[in-house]
Amino acid sequence: MMVRFMSFSSGSCGNCYYLGSDKGAVVIDAGVSLRRLKKSFLENGLDMDTVSAVLVTHDHLDHIRHLGSFCKRLHKPVYTSRPIHDALARHTFTASTIGPCRRILAEGQWNDVAGMKIRYFTIPHDATQTVGYAIDIEGYKFVIMTDIGRMTDEAVEFARAADTVVVESNYDMDMLMSGPYTYELKMRIVQGCGHLSNDECASSIRRFWHPGLKNIFLCHLSENNNTHDLAYKASAAALKDVGAENGTVALRCLPRQYPSVLFTL
């Protein structure tokens, strides 16, 4: 079985990801336009008809800006937790279209979606509620946790069992603190319900690395407070610290404003 993953955008400008196999596929978040998504699908030989569902991580605009259009034009079921769905039912961008697509994921258990088993877990972030996803595709385990203010024991537990982990590495502390953001915004980012720094991401990798881990994707890098080089070096150092041999774990930074390549996991 071949599992494939692609990022269409990863950052405050918009977030959207594809995960699929020959059994089915899902899109995670809807922060890019449907036209852009269809173009990327076509260029990479993907079939939009194989997408059986959309998963939503939280109700911030960079993750749901185009969800209303997805619902109106694609008519795909949208899965997330009840609190997030309740927020989407009130949100200006989704209130008029989300109803027929609304699907509630059961809390604390695995749900059957698109030929996959999917379980959400809550993570700290200043949205109505924010969730990460553990996804099991016939034994291949994938975890995504973006927009996470601090790493939790539950998130680490899921990541310790995963073949592939997508995790936020949002900012470099020195760049953030010396940069142009207001003091209030800086505190929002660093105080546990904002975003994960490079150093915090590296510390998390030290906690969840295990010998079966194959891929780590660093997501949601800040345009103003980070670079790919800084994020990569921090996480690479963590892998070295835990004794991960060169080549045993593929470490990659996902681009912010344009699609990644289509990865075979």
N, C-alpha and C positions, 0 to 999 in steps of 0.2 A: 504494500500500500504506500502511495506517495502522498505526503502531507506538504502543502505549500502555503507560504505566508508572504504577504506584501503590505507595505505601508504606502498609503497615498499621500499622506501629510502627517507630520507629528510635531505639534507645537501650538503656541497660542494663536497661530494663524489658521489652525484647523487640524482636526484629528480624524483619521479614518483608516481602517485596516481590513485586510482580507485574510481569512483562514479557511482552507478547503482541502478536500481529498476527493477520490473518486466516489465517495459515499455522499458528498454534499458539501456545502460551503455556507459561511456566515460572513457578514460585514460587521465590524465592531466600530461603533460610533459613526456619525454622519456629519462631519465637519467640513466636507468638500462637496462641491456641486455634483448633481447627478450627471451632467454633461461631462465634467472632468472625470468622474468615476467610469462612465461608459467608455470614454476615450482610452483610459488606462487599461481597462479590461480588454478592449479590442487589440491594443498594441501588444499585450502579453498573452494573447491566445486564450483568454478566460471567457467563459460564457455566463452572462448575467442571469440566465435562466436557472443556473445551478445554485444560485444563492437562495437559500430557503428562509433566511431570517436575518434581522438586524439586532445586535446586542447594543445596549447603551450603558455606559459607565457612570454618567452623571448628567446633570441638567445645565452645565455651563455652556455658553453659546458656541465656543470653539469645538464642542463635541456634538451639538445638535442643530447647528445653524440650518442644515439642509434636510433634516429629518422629516419635516412636513412635506417637502417635495418627494422624498423617498416614499412616504406613505401614499401620497396622492397619485403618483405615477407608477410605482412598482407594486403597490399593494402587498408588500411583504410583511409578515408578522414581526412586531417589535417586542423583544423580550428584555425585561429588566425587573428590578424589585418593585414591590407595591409602592413604597414611598417615592421612588423616582418616577414611576408612572403617574402617580397622583400629581407630582410637580409638572410633568409634561402636559397633563390635562389642563393645567392653568397657564402654561407658558404661551406668550404671544406667538412664538414661531411654530408651535405644535398643537395648540388647543383645538383648532378647527379640523384637524386631520388625523390625530392619533387614535381616536376612538375605535374604529373598526380594526386597527392593527394591534391593539393593546393585548399583550400576553404577559401574565404575571409568572415569574419564576418562583417556585416554592423555596422558602428560606431553609437553609441548613441541610439541604439534600441535593442529590443529583437530579437533573431534569433532562429528559430526552428531547433534543432539538436538532433537526437537520442531520440525523444520523450520528449525532455526537451526544455525549453526556456532559452537561454544563452545570457548574455550581458557582454561585457568586459568594464573595466574602466582602465585608465592609472594610474600607480603609479611610484614614483621616484626611479630610480635605474640606474646604469651606463651601461646599455645595449643599443642596437639600439632603442628599445622601450620595456617597461615592462608593462604587464597588469595583473590585477586581474580579477576574474570571479565571477559574480553573476549567479546562476543557480537555476531555478525554475522547480521542478519536481511535477507537478500537485498540486501546492500550498505549497510544502515543499521547503523552501528557504535555499540555501547553498552558502556560500561565501568563496573564497580562495584568499589570498594575501600573497605570499611568495616573498622574495627578495625585500623588500620595505624599502627605505631609511628613509622615514618619513611618518607618517599617514596623509592622505588628508581628506578634508571635504567630498568629493565624496565617498571615501572608507568607511568612518564612516557611511554615509547615507545608503549605501547598507547593511553594517553589522548590523545597527539598525533594519533592517527588516528581518534579517536572523534567522533561527532556529539553524543553525550550522555555526560557523566561524572557518576557518583555517587561522592562522596569525603567522607571523614570530616573534620569540623571540630569536634573534641570539646570543647576547653577554652580558656578565656582564662587565660594564665599568671598574671596578677595575681590573678584570682579564685581559682585553684587554690592558689597559694602562701599567700594570706592566709586561706584557708578552713579548715574543721574537720578535714580529712583528716589521718591520721597521716603522719609524715615518710616512713615506709616506703611507704605507698600513693602518696604524691605522687611519690616516686622511681620507683615501678613505672610510673606513668603517663607520666613525662617522659623516661625514659632509653632510648628507641629501640625498645622492644618493647611499649610500652603503647598510647598513643593519639596522634593528631595534633592539635596545637594550632591555633588560628585563624591564628596567624602562619605556622606551618609549612604549613597548607593554602594560605594565600595565596601563599607562596613556590612551592609546587607548581604552582599555577595559572599563575604567571608562566612556569614551565618548560614546561607542556604546552599552553597556549593556542595555537590556530592559527585561521586565518580561517574554517575550516569548522565550528568548534565552535558548537553551537546551544543546548545546555542544560548547566548545572551545578547539581546538587542537593547541598546540604550535609547530611550525614547524621550520626547518632549524636552529637548535641549533648548535652553533660552537663547534667543537671538542676541540679546544685549549683555547677558551675564555668563556666557559659557562659550566654549569652542569644542569642536569635535576632538581635537587633540587633547585638551585638558580632561574631558570626560573619559576618553578612551584610556589615557595613561593611569587615571585613578583606579578604574576597574581592572585594568591589566595588572596593576601592582597587587590588587587584592587576590586575583587568581594566582599570581606567583606566590603570595604569602601562604595560600592554602595548599600549595604543592601541585597545582594543576599543570600538567606537562604541556609544553608548546604543542598546539594543534588539537588537543583533546576537547577544548571548548572554543567554538567560534564566537568571537566578541566583535560586535558591529554597532556603530552609531547610525540611527535612522535619520534621514534628511528631514529638515523642517518643512520646506515649502514645495517640495516636488516628490514624485513617487520614487520609491526604492526599486531595486530589481525584484523580480519574483524569485523568492528563495524556495528551494527544495530542502525541507528540514530532515 
